[in-house]
Amino acid sequence: MSNLLNANFTGEDEYPVLNKQKEDLVIPFQMIRFSDRKIASLNDAICFYEWDKSFESKLKDERIAKLVPSLLKAGSVVQPDYSIYADEPLVLQKFAVYEKNRVPELSN
């Protein structure tokens, strides 16, 4: 993935290291749930603070390009927030962190 060419990763588990937000961040007027993204405006931020099942199938690589027009209606998009349950096996917890930090390829 070309998105990861200049990325930094943690040690053994190789999670992506997220950079600090730039100082010129514009604070959105309101947060709009992903499932309500069609009503978003440039003053809004789309967030994924809802049940994982509401968005996970739509974020698969082969479907993400169809979402771009609806995401561009908002001024910003908050990174997907997959649930991590303490009673799940460790491998599933790590997979949830991976999915949260995965950056799908949006360009061809």
C-alpha positions in Angstrom: 0.0 0.0 0.0 1.4 3.3 -1.0 -0.1 5.0 2.0 2.4 3.2 4.2 5.7 4.0 2.4 6.7 6.7 5.0 4.8 5.2 8.0 6.4 4.4 11.3 5.5 1.3 13.3 5.7 0.1 16.9 8.2 -2.7 17.7 7.1 -6.3 17.8 3.4 -5.9 16.9 4.1 -3.3 14.2 1.0 -1.1 14.8 1.1 2.2 12.9 2.4 5.2 14.9 -0.1 8.0 14.5 1.4 11.5 14.1 0.3 14.5 16.2 -2.5 16.6 14.6 -1.4 19.8 12.9 -2.1 23.1 14.7 -4.4 24.4 12.0 -7.1 21.9 12.9 -10.6 23.3 12.3 -13.1 22.2 15.0 -16.3 20.8 13.5 -19.7 22.2 14.4 -21.1 18.8 15.1 -20.3 15.1 14.9 -22.4 13.0 12.5 -22.6 9.2 12.8 -21.3 7.2 9.8 -24.8 5.8 9.2 -26.1 9.4 8.9 -23.3 10.6 6.7 -25.6 11.7 3.8 -26.8 14.7 5.9 -23.3 15.9 6.7 -22.0 19.4 5.7 -18.6 20.9 5.5 -19.0 22.1 9.1 -19.5 18.6 10.4 -17.2 15.6 11.1 -18.3 12.1 10.4 -17.5 9.7 13.2 -17.7 5.9 13.7 -19.0 5.9 17.2 -21.7 3.3 16.7 -22.0 -0.5 16.5 -19.1 -2.0 14.4 -21.7 -3.9 12.3 -23.0 -0.5 11.1 -19.8 0.2 9.2 -17.3 -2.7 9.0 -18.6 -4.3 5.8 -18.7 -1.0 4.0 -15.0 -0.3 4.8 -13.7 -3.3 3.0 -11.1 -2.5 0.2 -13.4 -3.3 -2.7 -16.3 -1.1 -1.3 -14.4 1.9 0.1 -14.3 3.9 -3.2 -18.1 4.0 -3.3 -18.1 5.8 0.1 -15.7 8.6 -0.9 -18.4 11.0 -2.3 -20.5 10.8 0.9 -17.5 11.3 3.1 -16.4 14.3 1.1 -19.6 16.1 2.1 -18.1 16.5 5.6 -15.3 18.8 6.6 -13.5 15.9 8.4 -13.8 12.2 9.1 -12.8 10.6 12.4 -10.9 7.4 12.1 -13.1 4.2 12.5 -13.3 3.1 16.1 -13.6 -0.7 16.3 -14.7 -2.1 19.7 -12.1 -4.0 21.7 -13.5 -6.4 24.3 -11.3 -7.5 27.2 -12.9 -10.9 27.4 -12.0 -11.7 23.7 -8.9 -13.7 22.8 -5.8 -11.5 22.5 -5.5 -12.2 18.8 -9.0 -10.7 18.2 -8.2 -7.7 20.4 -5.1 -7.1 18.3 -7.0 -7.6 15.1 -9.5 -4.9 16.2 -6.6 -2.5 16.8 -5.2 -3.4 13.4 -8.6 -2.7 11.7 -8.9 0.6 13.5 -5.5 1.8 12.3 -5.7 0.3 8.8 -5.7 2.9 6.1 -7.5 1.7 3.0 -6.2 2.6 -0.5 -8.6 5.3 -1.8 -6.9 6.0 -5.1 -6.2 3.8 -8.1 
